[in-house]
Amino acid sequence: MRSKLITATTALVLLASGSAYAQSATLTIWSWNVAASALKSTVEGFNKQFPDIKVDVQDLGNQQVFDKTLAACAAGGDGLPDIVTIENFEAEIFWSRFPDCFANLKDLGYNADMQSKFPDFKRTELEIGDVAYAMPWDSGPVTVFYRRDYYEKAGVDPKSIATWDDFIAAGKKISAANPGVVMGQADFNGDSEWFRMLANEQGCGYFSTDGQSITVNQPACVQTLEKVKAMKDAGTLTAANWDEKISSNTAGKVASQVFGGWYEGTIRSGSPDLSGKWGVYAMPGMSADSPHAANLGGSSLAINANSQNKEAAFKYLTYALTTNEGQVTMLKSFGLVPSLLSAVQDPFVNEPQPYWGGQKIWADILATLPKIVPSRGTAFQTDADAIYKTTQTKYFAGGYPDAKAALDDAAKQIASATGLPIAQ
């Protein structure tokens, strides 16, 4: 039997009462890069309420956190810190293989009121049955980052780009008016990013929302692959990996980058001399009246089931993730996009941002959160993604007669690897 949930009133009292209820403890957190820096930025505010709880954020690197967490869970939790950063993309790998490795946050006070503070798409991969394995942290609402000067020179108004076909047409004008500049870039050789963004926008993915069947060859996914190939064939998208995209941004060789909102910090910190020349607009859709929202990336925080400081760890999660103060501190400092729905009401979110030409970009980006359709990764996300990427490469090289044949083949391979049925 799991213990009864702490009521909403009790949870609020615990948070508001500060150090009177705080145990003396030192929390250790595993994270990486800018995410680790963002967590560190919340410690000062947290310690104003809980001075007796110290927080030690360790930046281990993304792959190291994944590998060490997997190994520690396999060893029964031995060696895990109090709190671990988990990417939503791979979260269900942990829950399915090691269901006892992380605490059920519901036992610590993560009740319905708290859960409702986050959009459904962020909770889908973190809650299985009656167990909430992690709390949503940052998200990746997809947006188009664009060079204002390149668009203006070509006479292209971003507000006129309602569809991906509009995006292709605009790309031709922009490249013609700005020699040597491409409309956009995609890591065709090493990532499935564009397929996953556009498929999520259409409510499709590798697996069904309940995680019980394979849906990668459904009509919406087929239409997505066709559109990505059309953009590639038109020269709208050219191949570039992560580092090449950053170089292109700084060198002024690309007019647009389509990514999760967290890419704001990458552009702003990587190309500081281009302040005022960038802006954002909503991602186009398959048609003008189709959905214009998707998610790419984002993480969560989970508590070690064997931690001796679970109550203190939950207090930290409550402050950092369920308060505007905690979330907006990370947004201000490092551009980590909140999953917290109320963050859109914070004054900072509605302030013009100088780097972005005075645009209120955070209000625009966060407004899409409630519109994003949940997408399950399941325990087989890594397998499915690898199969899709191989299929994509073969399809682009003419190895299939059409997108439907390509994704039918991918679905069969995923079924063979996972044992899941293909949705009819």
VOKE-623154 format. One record per residue (C-alpha): residue number from 1; residue in three letters; x, y, z. Coordinates in nm, 4 decimals, decimal comma. Example, Ala and Ser with C-alpha at 12.3 -4.5 7.8 and 13.67 -1.06 7.14 Angstrom:
BEGIN
k 1; r ala; east 1,2300; north -0,4500; up 0,7800
k 2; r ser; east 1,3670; north -0,1060; up 0,7140
This chain:
BEGIN
k 1; r met; east 0,0000; north 0,0000; up 0,0000
k 2; r arg; east 0,1237; north 0,3466; up -0,0843
k 3; r ser; east 0,0764; north 0,6150; up 0,1790
k 4; r lys; east -0,2046; north 0,8665; up 0,1511
k 5; r leu; east -0,1414; north 1,1815; up -0,0484
k 6; r ile; east -0,0615; north 1,5000; up 0,1387
k 7; r thr; east -0,3489; north 1,7380; up 0,0856
k 8; r ala; east -0,3088; north 2,0535; up -0,1203
k 9; r thr; east -0,3428; north 2,2644; up 0,1955
k 10; r thr; east -0,0726; north 2,0697; up 0,3787
k 11; r ala; east 0,1635; north 2,0944; up 0,0818
k 12; r leu; east 0,1198; north 2,4705; up 0,0673
k 13; r val; east 0,1817; north 2,5009; up 0,4403
k 14; r leu; east 0,5025; north 2,3005; up 0,4065
k 15; r leu; east 0,6293; north 2,5288; up 0,1301
k 16; r ala; east 0,5230; north 2,8544; up 0,2978
k 17; r ser; east 0,6481; north 2,7654; up 0,6442
k 18; r gly; east 1,0112; north 2,7751; up 0,5369
k 19; r ser; east 1,2839; north 2,6474; up 0,7629
k 20; r ala; east 1,0470; north 2,5770; up 1,0504
k 21; r tyr; east 0,9631; north 2,2492; up 0,8781
k 22; r ala; east 1,2917; north 2,2037; up 0,6945
k 23; r gln; east 1,5230; north 1,9258; up 0,7937
k 24; r ser; east 1,8960; north 1,9899; up 0,7873
k 25; r ala; east 2,0262; north 1,8212; up 0,4750
k 26; r thr; east 2,2603; north 1,8463; up 0,1785
k 27; r leu; east 2,0992; north 1,7533; up -0,1518
k 28; r thr; east 2,3074; north 1,6285; up -0,4421
k 29; r ile; east 2,1724; north 1,6726; up -0,7967
k 30; r trp; east 2,3060; north 1,5267; up -1,1218
k 31; r ser; east 2,2576; north 1,7402; up -1,4307
k 32; r trp; east 2,4505; north 1,8816; up -1,7270
k 33; r asn; east 2,5690; north 2,1957; up -1,9015
k 34; r val; east 2,3212; north 2,4849; up -1,9089
k 35; r ala; east 2,0633; north 2,2777; up -1,7192
k 36; r ala; east 2,3045; north 2,2406; up -1,4269
k 37; r ser; east 2,3795; north 2,6136; up -1,4346
k 38; r ala; east 2,0071; north 2,6890; up -1,4329
k 39; r leu; east 1,9519; north 2,4725; up -1,1258
k 40; r lys; east 2,2369; north 2,6497; up -0,9480
k 41; r ser; east 2,0649; north 2,9820; up -1,0155
k 42; r thr; east 1,7639; north 2,8744; up -0,8058
k 43; r val; east 1,9613; north 2,7871; up -0,4928
k 44; r glu; east 1,9768; north 3,1409; up -0,3524
k 45; r gly; east 1,5991; north 3,1823; up -0,3689
k 46; r phe; east 1,5397; north 2,8335; up -0,2293
k 47; r asn; east 1,7724; north 2,8929; up 0,0658
k 48; r lys; east 1,5845; north 3,2073; up 0,1620
k 49; r gln; east 1,2975; north 2,9735; up 0,2517
k 50; r phe; east 1,4994; north 2,6703; up 0,3532
k 51; r pro; east 1,8415; north 2,7822; up 0,4805
k 52; r asp; east 1,9093; north 2,4444; up 0,6415
k 53; r ile; east 1,8894; north 2,2533; up 0,3111
k 54; r lys; east 2,2070; north 2,2842; up 0,1083
k 55; r val; east 2,2019; north 2,2041; up -0,2637
k 56; r asp; east 2,5028; north 2,0651; up -0,4521
k 57; r val; east 2,4425; north 2,0611; up -0,8291
k 58; r gln; east 2,6961; north 1,8441; up -1,0140
k 59; r asp; east 2,7501; north 1,9006; up -1,3860
k 60; r leu; east 2,8407; north 1,5570; up -1,5229
k 61; r gly; east 2,7476; north 1,6008; up -1,8885
k 62; r asn; east 2,4371; north 1,4667; up -2,0612
k 63; r gln; east 2,5614; north 1,1213; up -2,1600
k 64; r gln; east 2,7344; north 1,0691; up -1,8265
k 65; r val; east 2,4149; north 1,1377; up -1,6348
k 66; r phe; east 2,2248; north 0,8877; up -1,8498
k 67; r asp; east 2,4916; north 0,6177; up -1,8281
k 68; r lys; east 2,5595; north 0,6586; up -1,4557
k 69; r thr; east 2,1891; north 0,6667; up -1,3716
k 70; r leu; east 2,1243; north 0,3525; up -1,5758
k 71; r ala; east 2,4137; north 0,1733; up -1,4045
k 72; r ala; east 2,3092; north 0,2898; up -1,0583
k 73; r cys; east 1,9487; north 0,1795; up -1,1087
k 74; r ala; east 2,0740; north -0,1600; up -1,2294
k 75; r ala; east 2,2681; north -0,1821; up -0,9028
k 76; r gly; east 1,9548; north -0,1255; up -0,6976
k 77; r gly; east 2,0001; north 0,2495; up -0,6718
k 78; r asp; east 2,3494; north 0,2284; up -0,5261
k 79; r gly; east 2,5429; north 0,5458; up -0,6038
k 80; r leu; east 2,2491; north 0,7624; up -0,7118
k 81; r pro; east 2,2316; north 1,1211; up -0,5828
k 82; r asp; east 1,9189; north 1,2569; up -0,4171
k 83; r ile; east 1,7863; north 1,4120; up -0,7405
k 84; r val; east 1,8511; north 1,3167; up -1,1033
k 85; r thr; east 1,7812; north 1,5090; up -1,4224
k 86; r ile; east 1,5914; north 1,2866; up -1,6682
k 87; r glu; east 1,5215; north 1,3793; up -2,0296
k 88; r asn; east 1,1580; north 1,3183; up -2,1204
k 89; r phe; east 1,2746; north 1,1666; up -2,4489
k 90; r glu; east 1,4315; north 0,8699; up -2,2670
k 91; r ala; east 1,2395; north 0,8757; up -1,9372
k 92; r glu; east 1,0365; north 0,5605; up -1,9911
k 93; r ile; east 1,3525; north 0,3574; up -2,0373
k 94; r phe; east 1,4123; north 0,4043; up -1,6645
k 95; r trp; east 1,0543; north 0,3537; up -1,5457
k 96; r ser; east 1,0091; north 0,0324; up -1,7443
k 97; r arg; east 1,3410; north -0,1288; up -1,6569
k 98; r phe; east 1,3742; north -0,0071; up -1,2991
k 99; r pro; east 1,0290; north 0,0825; up -1,1591
k 100; r asp; east 1,1604; north 0,0900; up -0,8009
k 101; r cys; east 1,4611; north 0,3145; up -0,8639
k 102; r phe; east 1,2795; north 0,6460; up -0,8170
k 103; r ala; east 1,0332; north 0,7636; up -0,5541
k 104; r asn; east 0,6644; north 0,8003; up -0,6307
k 105; r leu; east 0,6267; north 1,1764; up -0,5980
k 106; r lys; east 0,2606; north 1,1314; up -0,5076
k 107; r asp; east 0,3743; north 0,9834; up -0,1756
k 108; r leu; east 0,5642; north 1,3040; up -0,1042
k 109; r gly; east 0,2845; north 1,5491; up -0,1797
k 110; r tyr; east 0,2667; north 1,5725; up -0,5582
k 111; r asn; east -0,1114; north 1,5891; up -0,5631
k 112; r ala; east -0,3687; north 1,6683; up -0,8307
k 113; r asp; east -0,3415; north 2,0433; up -0,7728
k 114; r met; east 0,0322; north 2,0358; up -0,8329
k 115; r gln; east 0,0008; north 1,8083; up -1,1349
k 116; r ser; east -0,2516; north 2,0432; up -1,2948
k 117; r lys; east 0,0124; north 2,3179; up -1,2973
k 118; r phe; east 0,1764; north 2,1432; up -1,5953
k 119; r pro; east 0,0493; north 2,0656; up -1,9471
k 120; r asp; east -0,0528; north 1,7076; up -2,0208
k 121; r phe; east 0,2169; north 1,6584; up -2,2835
k 122; r lys; east 0,4892; north 1,7052; up -2,0186
k 123; r arg; east 0,3346; north 1,4564; up -1,7755
k 124; r thr; east 0,2549; north 1,1815; up -2,0243
k 125; r glu; east 0,5989; north 1,0186; up -2,0114
k 126; r leu; east 0,6530; north 1,0778; up -1,6403
k 127; r glu; east 0,3439; north 0,9154; up -1,4901
k 128; r ile; east 0,2573; north 0,5480; up -1,5247
k 129; r gly; east -0,0646; north 0,4325; up -1,3595
k 130; r asp; east -0,0723; north 0,5682; up -1,0047
k 131; r val; east 0,2998; north 0,6439; up -0,9987
k 132; r ala; east 0,4525; north 0,9840; up -1,0768
k 133; r tyr; east 0,8212; north 0,9131; up -1,1278
k 134; r ala; east 0,9336; north 1,2689; up -1,2007
k 135; r met; east 0,8159; north 1,6295; up -1,2047
k 136; r pro; east 0,8212; north 1,8331; up -1,5287
k 137; r trp; east 1,1001; north 2,0872; up -1,5560
k 138; r asp; east 1,1811; north 2,2607; up -1,8834
k 139; r ser; east 1,0044; north 2,2135; up -2,2145
k 140; r gly; east 1,0734; north 2,2699; up -2,5828
k 141; r pro; east 0,7788; north 2,4453; up -2,7483
k 142; r val; east 0,8813; north 2,4626; up -3,1136
k 143; r thr; east 0,9281; north 2,8031; up -3,2712
k 144; r val; east 1,0935; north 2,9534; up -3,5779
k 145; r phe; east 1,3960; north 3,1716; up -3,4997
k 146; r tyr; east 1,4591; north 3,4014; up -3,7939
k 147; r arg; east 1,6910; north 3,6757; up -3,9212
k 148; r arg; east 1,4817; north 3,9889; up -3,9479
k 149; r asp; east 1,7216; north 4,1560; up -4,1912
k 150; r tyr; east 1,7284; north 3,8645; up -4,4372
k 151; r tyr; east 1,3499; north 3,8340; up -4,4416
k 152; r glu; east 1,3062; north 4,2100; up -4,4849
k 153; r lys; east 1,5541; north 4,2242; up -4,7736
k 154; r ala; east 1,3505; north 3,9560; up -4,9523
k 155; r gly; east 1,0210; north 4,1300; up -4,8749
k 156; r val; east 0,8990; north 3,8357; up -4,6681
k 157; r asp; east 0,6665; north 3,9042; up -4,3747
k 158; r pro; east 0,6912; north 3,6124; up -4,1262
k 159; r lys; east 0,3236; north 3,6632; up -4,0430
k 160; r ser; east 0,2431; north 3,5508; up -4,3982
k 161; r ile; east 0,4067; north 3,2088; up -4,3421
k 162; r ala; east 0,1130; north 3,0007; up -4,2250
k 163; r thr; east 0,1999; north 2,6677; up -4,3904
k 164; r trp; east 0,5120; north 2,4673; up -4,4651
k 165; r asp; east 0,4483; north 2,5292; up -4,8331
k 166; r asp; east 0,4607; north 2,9017; up -4,7493
k 167; r phe; east 0,7907; north 2,8318; up -4,5730
k 168; r ile; east 0,9300; north 2,6706; up -4,8898
k 169; r ala; east 0,8158; north 2,9612; up -5,1082
k 170; r ala; east 0,9581; north 3,2154; up -4,8647
k 171; r gly; east 1,2856; north 3,0261; up -4,8568
k 172; r lys; east 1,3295; north 3,0603; up -5,2311
k 173; r lys; east 1,2770; north 3,4372; up -5,2110
k 174; r ile; east 1,5109; north 3,4770; up -4,9154
k 175; r ser; east 1,7914; north 3,2735; up -5,0722
k 176; r ala; east 1,7556; north 3,4685; up -5,3980
k 177; r ala; east 1,7729; north 3,8038; up -5,2190
k 178; r asn; east 2,0568; north 3,6974; up -4,9882
k 179; r pro; east 2,3186; north 3,5020; up -5,1873
k 180; r gly; east 2,4844; north 3,2254; up -4,9879
k 181; r val; east 2,2051; north 3,2153; up -4,7287
k 182; r val; east 1,9860; north 2,9039; up -4,6833
k 183; r met; east 1,6336; north 2,9155; up -4,5415
k 184; r gly; east 1,6861; north 2,6456; up -4,2775
k 185; r gln; east 1,8990; north 2,3520; up -4,1677
k 186; r ala; east 1,8347; north 1,9974; up -4,0491
k 187; r asp; east 2,0623; north 1,7235; up -3,9196
k 188; r phe; east 1,9527; north 1,4744; up -4,1833
k 189; r asn; east 2,2483; north 1,2466; up -4,1139
k 190; r gly; east 2,2298; north 1,2194; up -3,7395
k 191; r asp; east 1,8904; north 1,3204; up -3,6079
k 192; r ser; east 1,5162; north 1,2804; up -3,6568
k 193; r glu; east 1,4406; north 1,6297; up -3,5246
k 194; r trp; east 1,2381; north 1,7648; up -3,8173
k 195; r phe; east 1,0254; north 1,4527; up -3,8496
k 196; r arg; east 0,9523; north 1,4469; up -3,4764
k 197; r met; east 0,8614; north 1,8169; up -3,4652
k 198; r leu; east 0,6234; north 1,8069; up -3,7613
k 199; r ala; east 0,4763; north 1,4709; up -3,6642
k 200; r asn; east 0,4050; north 1,5920; up -3,3108
k 201; r glu; east 0,2399; north 1,9007; up -3,4580
k 202; r gln; east 0,0036; north 1,6672; up -3,6447
k 203; r gly; east -0,0601; north 1,4490; up -3,3395
k 204; r cys; east 0,1452; north 1,1565; up -3,4679
k 205; r gly; east 0,4591; north 0,9809; up -3,3448
k 206; r tyr; east 0,6418; north 0,6502; up -3,3323
k 207; r phe; east 0,3893; north 0,5145; up -3,0820
k 208; r ser; east 0,0289; north 0,5737; up -2,9807
k 209; r thr; east -0,0395; north 0,8003; up -2,6827
k 210; r asp; east -0,1090; north 0,4978; up -2,4616
k 211; r gly; east 0,2200; north 0,3414; up -2,5720
k 212; r gln; east 0,0539; north 0,0162; up -2,6756
k 213; r ser; east 0,0926; north 0,0264; up -3,0540
k 214; r ile; east 0,3156; north 0,1539; up -3,3350
k 215; r thr; east 0,1812; north 0,4523; up -3,5292
k 216; r val; east 0,4800; north 0,5744; up -3,7306
k 217; r asn; east 0,3129; north 0,4724; up -4,0596
k 218; r gln; east -0,0187; north 0,6449; up -3,9916
k 219; r pro; east -0,1358; north 0,9047; up -4,2502
k 220; r ala; east -0,0247; north 1,2077; up -4,0477
k 221; r cys; east 0,3274; north 1,0678; up -4,0128
k 222; r val; east 0,3392; north 0,9811; up -4,3831
k 223; r gln; east 0,2361; north 1,3377; up -4,4691
k 224; r thr; east 0,5093; north 1,4636; up -4,2363
k 225; r leu; east 0,7851; north 1,2633; up -4,4049
k 226; r glu; east 0,6630; north 1,3753; up -4,7460
k 227; r lys; east 0,6796; north 1,7386; up -4,6374
k 228; r val; east 1,0277; north 1,7092; up -4,4892
k 229; r lys; east 1,1515; north 1,5536; up -4,8143
k 230; r ala; east 0,9818; north 1,8299; up -5,0129
k 231; r met; east 1,1707; north 2,0903; up -4,8101
k 232; r lys; east 1,4965; north 1,9037; up -4,8605
k 233; r asp; east 1,4397; north 1,8631; up -5,2355
k 234; r ala; east 1,3507; north 2,2319; up -5,2711
k 235; r gly; east 1,6732; north 2,3359; up -5,1000
k 236; r thr; east 1,4729; north 2,4935; up -4,8177
k 237; r leu; east 1,6539; north 2,2671; up -4,5718
k 238; r thr; east 2,0198; north 2,1782; up -4,6054
k 239; r ala; east 2,2095; north 1,9247; up -4,3962
k 240; r ala; east 2,3930; north 2,0538; up -4,0885
k 241; r asn; east 2,4728; north 1,9081; up -3,7482
k 242; r trp; east 2,4506; north 2,0938; up -3,4175
k 243; r asp; east 2,7898; north 2,2634; up -3,4358
k 244; r glu; east 2,7466; north 2,3526; up -3,8026
k 245; r lys; east 2,4166; north 2,5237; up -3,7247
k 246; r ile; east 2,5772; north 2,7373; up -3,4569
k 247; r ser; east 2,8564; north 2,8322; up -3,6967
k 248; r ser; east 2,6000; north 2,9203; up -3,9634
k 249; r asn; east 2,4125; north 3,1417; up -3,7179
k 250; r thr; east 2,7234; north 3,3396; up -3,6338
k 251; r ala; east 2,8499; north 3,3552; up -3,9925
k 252; r gly; east 2,5120; north 3,4720; up -4,1231
k 253; r lys; east 2,4659; north 3,1744; up -4,3562
k 254; r val; east 2,1152; north 3,0743; up -4,2434
k 255; r ala; east 1,7892; north 3,2699; up -4,2315
k 256; r ser; east 1,5916; north 3,0456; up -3,9941
k 257; r gln; east 1,6373; north 2,7766; up -3,7322
k 258; r val; east 1,3421; north 2,5687; up -3,6149
k 259; r phe; east 1,3893; north 2,4250; up -3,2677
k 260; r gly; east 1,2444; north 2,4044; up -2,9185
k 261; r gly; east 1,2284; north 2,7363; up -2,7348
k 262; r trp; east 1,5418; north 2,6472; up -2,5377
k 263; r tyr; east 1,7417; north 2,7271; up -2,8547
k 264; r glu; east 1,6959; north 3,0951; up -2,7682
k 265; r gly; east 1,9886; north 3,0770; up -2,5298
k 266; r thr; east 2,2045; north 2,9063; up -2,7915
k 267; r ile; east 2,1541; north 3,1873; up -3,0417
k 268; r arg; east 2,1799; north 3,4693; up -2,7893
k 269; r ser; east 2,4967; north 3,3400; up -2,6238
k 270; r gly; east 2,6537; north 3,2053; up -2,9431
k 271; r ser; east 2,5945; north 3,5116; up -3,1612
k 272; r pro; east 2,5994; north 3,8126; up -2,9254
k 273; r asp; east 2,7021; north 4,0531; up -3,2034
k 274; r leu; east 2,3738; north 3,9883; up -3,3874
k 275; r ser; east 2,1559; north 4,1465; up -3,1205
k 276; r gly; east 1,8445; north 4,3010; up -3,2717
k 277; r lys; east 1,8702; north 4,1013; up -3,5928
k 278; r trp; east 1,6821; north 3,7923; up -3,4762
k 279; r gly; east 1,3116; north 3,7381; up -3,4069
k 280; r val; east 1,0707; north 3,4476; up -3,3623
k 281; r tyr; east 0,7396; north 3,3396; up -3,5121
k 282; r ala; east 0,5032; north 3,0459; up -3,4710
k 283; r met; east 0,5827; north 2,7236; up -3,6522
k 284; r pro; east 0,3875; north 2,6826; up -3,9773
k 285; r gly; east 0,1343; north 2,4009; up -4,0189
k 286; r met; east 0,0334; north 2,1573; up -4,2892
k 287; r ser; east -0,2532; north 2,3955; up -4,3648
k 288; r ala; east -0,3376; north 2,7426; up -4,2393
k 289; r asp; east -0,5998; north 2,6121; up -3,9966
k 290; r ser; east -0,4091; north 2,3021; up -3,8809
k 291; r pro; east -0,2191; north 2,2874; up -3,5483
k 292; r his; east 0,0822; north 2,5179; up -3,5045
k 293; r ala; east 0,2377; north 2,3783; up -3,1877
k 294; r ala; east 0,4820; north 2,0992; up -3,1062
k 295; r asn; east 0,7497; north 2,0087; up -2,8553
k 296; r leu; east 1,1136; north 1,9123; up -2,9015
k 297; r gly; east 1,3201; north 1,8325; up -2,5963
k 298; r gly; east 1,2781; north 1,9051; up -2,2293
k 299; r ser; east 1,3636; north 1,7393; up -1,9000
k 300; r ser; east 1,2289; north 1,6491; up -1,5585
k 301; r leu; east 1,3607; north 1,5918; up -1,2066
k 302; r ala; east 1,3271; north 1,2590; up -1,0235
k 303; r ile; east 1,4050; north 1,1677; up -0,6629
k 304; r asn; east 1,6112; north 0,8616; up -0,5703
k 305; r ala; east 1,3837; north 0,6110; up -0,3945
k 306; r asn; east 1,6683; north 0,5265; up -0,1547
k 307; r ser; east 1,7531; north 0,8866; up -0,0690
k 308; r gln; east 1,7644; north 0,9701; up 0,3002
k 309; r asn; east 1,6518; north 1,3218; up 0,2089
k 310; r lys; east 1,3365; north 1,2608; up 0,0065
k 311; r glu; east 1,1265; north 1,5191; up 0,1942
k 312; r ala; east 1,3945; north 1,7851; up 0,1556
k 313; r ala; east 1,4371; north 1,6909; up -0,2112
k 314; r phe; east 1,0642; north 1,7319; up -0,2685
k 315; r lys; east 1,0769; north 2,0781; up -0,1106
k 316; r tyr; east 1,3445; north 2,1721; up -0,3630
k 317; r leu; east 1,1420; north 2,0355; up -0,6568
k 318; r thr; east 0,8367; north 2,2233; up -0,5311
k 319; r tyr; east 1,0250; north 2,5533; up -0,5198
k 320; r ala; east 1,2258; north 2,5151; up -0,8419
k 321; r leu; east 0,9517; north 2,3682; up -1,0602
k 322; r thr; east 0,6085; north 2,4690; up -0,9276
k 323; r thr; east 0,6701; north 2,8375; up -0,8490
k 324; r asn; east 0,7014; north 3,1193; up -1,0996
k 325; r glu; east 0,9984; north 3,2481; up -0,9021
k 326; r gly; east 1,1943; north 2,9259; up -0,9456
k 327; r gln; east 1,1049; north 2,8700; up -1,3092
k 328; r val; east 1,1477; north 3,2287; up -1,4255
k 329; r thr; east 1,4838; north 3,2544; up -1,2498
k 330; r met; east 1,6056; north 2,9771; up -1,4811
k 331; r leu; east 1,4407; north 3,1394; up -1,7823
k 332; r lys; east 1,6064; north 3,4751; up -1,7140
k 333; r ser; east 1,9489; north 3,3343; up -1,6485
k 334; r phe; east 1,9814; north 3,0564; up -1,9027
k 335; r gly; east 1,6768; north 3,0543; up -2,1304
k 336; r leu; east 1,5330; north 2,7301; up -1,9917
k 337; r val; east 1,1688; north 2,7330; up -2,1049
k 338; r pro; east 0,9282; north 2,6643; up -1,8163
k 339; r ser; east 0,6738; north 2,3852; up -1,8300
k 340; r leu; east 0,4790; north 2,5614; up -1,5551
k 341; r leu; east 0,1618; north 2,6994; up -1,7130
k 342; r ser; east 0,1372; north 2,9982; up -1,4780
k 343; r ala; east 0,4830; north 3,1214; up -1,5826
k 344; r val; east 0,3292; north 3,2889; up -1,8863
k 345; r gln; east 0,1716; north 3,5402; up -1,6434
k 346; r asp; east 0,5048; north 3,6437; up -1,4934
k 347; r pro; east 0,6005; north 4,0072; up -1,5674
k 348; r phe; east 0,9377; north 3,9052; up -1,7131
k 349; r val; east 0,7712; north 3,6794; up -1,9690
k 350; r asn; east 0,5801; north 3,9792; up -2,1014
k 351; r glu; east 0,8795; north 4,2118; up -2,1239
k 352; r pro; east 1,0312; north 4,3090; up -2,4606
k 353; r gln; east 1,3656; north 4,1319; up -2,5074
k 354; r pro; east 1,6402; north 4,3621; up -2,6438
k 355; r tyr; east 1,8378; north 4,0891; up -2,8208
k 356; r trp; east 1,5250; north 3,9887; up -3,0106
k 357; r gly; east 1,4512; north 4,3326; up -3,1481
k 358; r gly; east 1,2253; north 4,4247; up -2,8578
k 359; r gln; east 0,9899; north 4,1337; up -2,9272
k 360; r lys; east 0,8103; north 3,9747; up -2,6319
k 361; r ile; east 0,9352; north 3,6355; up -2,7420
k 362; r trp; east 0,8643; north 3,4469; up -2,4197
k 363; r ala; east 0,4976; north 3,5420; up -2,4214
k 364; r asp; east 0,4765; north 3,4181; up -2,7816
k 365; r ile; east 0,6645; north 3,0942; up -2,7162
k 366; r leu; east 0,4964; north 2,9977; up -2,3870
k 367; r ala; east 0,1500; north 3,0652; up -2,5264
k 368; r thr; east 0,1774; north 2,7440; up -2,7308
k 369; r leu; east 0,2276; north 2,5123; up -2,4296
k 370; r pro; east -0,1418; north 2,4235; up -2,3760
k 371; r lys; east -0,1789; north 2,3415; up -2,7475
k 372; r ile; east 0,0918; north 2,0728; up -2,7674
k 373; r val; east -0,0284; north 1,7158; up -2,8195
k 374; r pro; east 0,1234; north 1,4527; up -2,5854
k 375; r ser; east 0,3673; north 1,2128; up -2,7505
k 376; r arg; east 0,4871; north 0,8910; up -2,5885
k 377; r gly; east 0,8464; north 0,7812; up -2,6101
k 378; r thr; east 0,7852; north 0,4470; up -2,4357
k 379; r ala; east 1,0678; north 0,2204; up -2,3243
k 380; r phe; east 1,1516; north 0,1658; up -2,6925
k 381; r gln; east 1,2142; north 0,5255; up -2,7993
k 382; r thr; east 1,5846; north 0,4708; up -2,8664
k 383; r asp; east 1,5189; north 0,1628; up -3,0799
k 384; r ala; east 1,2405; north 0,3304; up -3,2771
k 385; r asp; east 1,4406; north 0,6467; up -3,3362
k 386; r ala; east 1,7413; north 0,4545; up -3,4668
k 387; r ile; east 1,5203; north 0,2583; up -3,7070
k 388; r tyr; east 1,3490; north 0,5741; up -3,8277
k 389; r lys; east 1,6785; north 0,7544; up -3,8948
k 390; r thr; east 1,8048; north 0,4646; up -4,1071
k 391; r thr; east 1,4754; north 0,4568; up -4,2954
k 392; r gln; east 1,4851; north 0,8335; up -4,3521
k 393; r thr; east 1,8337; north 0,8134; up -4,5031
k 394; r lys; east 1,7300; north 0,5318; up -4,7351
k 395; r tyr; east 1,4113; north 0,7139; up -4,8396
k 396; r phe; east 1,5958; north 1,0366; up -4,9200
k 397; r ala; east 1,8390; north 0,8340; up -5,1313
k 398; r gly; east 1,5536; north 0,6871; up -5,3379
k 399; r gly; east 1,5461; north 0,3513; up -5,1626
k 400; r tyr; east 1,1648; north 0,3455; up -5,1342
k 401; r pro; east 0,8979; north 0,4267; up -5,3927
k 402; r asp; east 0,7225; north 0,6673; up -5,1524
k 403; r ala; east 0,6951; north 0,7801; up -4,7919
k 404; r lys; east 0,4234; north 0,5268; up -4,7103
k 405; r ala; east 0,6432; north 0,2371; up -4,8166
k 406; r ala; east 0,9308; north 0,3782; up -4,6137
k 407; r leu; east 0,7291; north 0,4133; up -4,2944
k 408; r asp; east 0,5566; north 0,0764; up -4,3437
k 409; r asp; east 0,9034; north -0,0761; up -4,3449
k 410; r ala; east 1,0035; north 0,1246; up -4,0361
k 411; r ala; east 0,6870; north 0,0118; up -3,8560
k 412; r lys; east 0,7634; north -0,3536; up -3,9305
k 413; r gln; east 1,1185; north -0,3162; up -3,8027
k 414; r ile; east 0,9996; north -0,1441; up -3,4850
k 415; r ala; east 0,7411; north -0,4185; up -3,4314
k 416; r ser; east 1,0135; north -0,6813; up -3,4657
k 417; r ala; east 1,2370; north -0,4971; up -3,2182
k 418; r thr; east 0,9682; north -0,4230; up -2,9582
k 419; r gly; east 0,6976; north -0,6868; up -2,9914
k 420; r leu; east 0,4315; north -0,4156; up -3,0109
k 421; r pro; east 0,1567; north -0,4370; up -3,2748
k 422; r ile; east 0,1257; north -0,1938; up -3,5634
k 423; r ala; east -0,1883; north 0,0184; up -3,5269
k 424; r gln; east -0,4494; north -0,0436; up -3,7922
